[in-house]
């Protein structure tokens, strides 16, 4: 068993800090997303940051992103998601409890 594996989700999330950059490290082209039939990003984002809109687009909030890159990997619409790491000192920080 891994040390700390018995920590619950809420306790684990209390060890996460998000240093929000002024410039998003992920951008979503809502026009490209409208043609997507799977909306895979909505289903795979562990933080639940992708939300489908009534007009067929996607609303995305980068402020609590875990920077895993899963959205970029599963997106099947070329140009829909632009992903890069946040600028130095910004983004998710895992703290030891």
C-alpha positions in Angstrom: 0.0 0.0 0.0 1.3 3.5 -0.8 1.9 5.9 2.0 -1.0 8.3 2.3 -3.3 6.1 0.1 -5.9 6.1 2.9 -6.3 9.9 2.6 -9.8 10.8 1.3 -10.4 13.0 -1.7 -11.2 16.2 0.2 -8.1 15.8 2.3 -6.0 15.1 -0.8 -7.5 18.2 -2.5 -6.5 20.3 0.5 -2.9 19.6 -0.4 -3.3 21.2 -3.9 -2.6 24.8 -4.6 -3.4 26.6 -7.8 -1.2 29.5 -8.8 -3.4 31.1 -11.5 -1.5 32.7 -14.3 -2.9 35.7 -16.1 -2.5 34.0 -19.4 -4.4 30.6 -19.9 -2.2 27.7 -20.6 -5.1 26.0 -22.4 -7.4 27.7 -24.9 -10.5 26.1 -26.4 -11.8 27.2 -29.8 -15.5 27.0 -29.2 -16.3 27.2 -33.0 -14.2 24.1 -33.7 -15.8 22.3 -30.7 -19.3 22.8 -32.2 -18.5 20.2 -34.8 -17.3 17.6 -32.3 -19.7 14.7 -31.8 -17.9 13.1 -28.8 -17.1 16.0 -26.5 -14.4 13.6 -25.0 -12.8 16.5 -23.0 -16.0 16.8 -21.0 -15.8 13.2 -19.9 -12.1 12.7 -19.3 -11.1 15.9 -17.4 -10.4 14.8 -13.9 -11.2 18.3 -12.6 -14.4 18.6 -14.6 -13.3 21.9 -16.2 -15.0 21.3 -19.6 -18.7 22.0 -19.7 -20.8 21.7 -22.9 -22.9 24.7 -23.8 -26.4 24.7 -25.3 -25.1 26.0 -28.6 -22.8 22.9 -29.0 -19.6 24.6 -27.8 -17.5 24.1 -24.8 -16.9 26.3 -21.8 -13.5 25.9 -20.2 -12.1 27.2 -16.9 -8.3 26.8 -16.6 -7.9 28.1 -13.1 -8.1 24.7 -11.4 -6.4 22.6 -14.1 -4.2 19.7 -12.9 -2.1 20.1 -16.1 -2.4 16.4 -17.0 -2.9 17.0 -20.7 -5.7 14.4 -21.0 -8.0 16.9 -22.8 -5.4 17.5 -25.4 -4.7 13.8 -25.9 -8.3 12.8 -26.4 -9.5 15.8 -28.5 -10.4 14.5 -32.0 -11.0 18.0 -33.5 -7.8 19.5 -34.9 -7.2 23.0 -33.5 -9.9 22.8 -30.8 -7.6 22.7 -27.9 -4.2 24.5 -27.6 -2.3 23.3 -24.6 1.0 24.2 -23.0 2.5 24.2 -19.6 1.8 27.4 -17.5 4.5 30.0 -17.2 7.2 29.2 -14.5 5.9 29.5 -11.0 2.2 29.2 -12.1 -0.2 26.3 -12.3 -0.9 23.4 -10.0 1.3 22.9 -6.9 1.1 19.7 -4.9 2.0 20.3 -1.3 3.0 17.6 1.2 0.5 17.4 4.0 
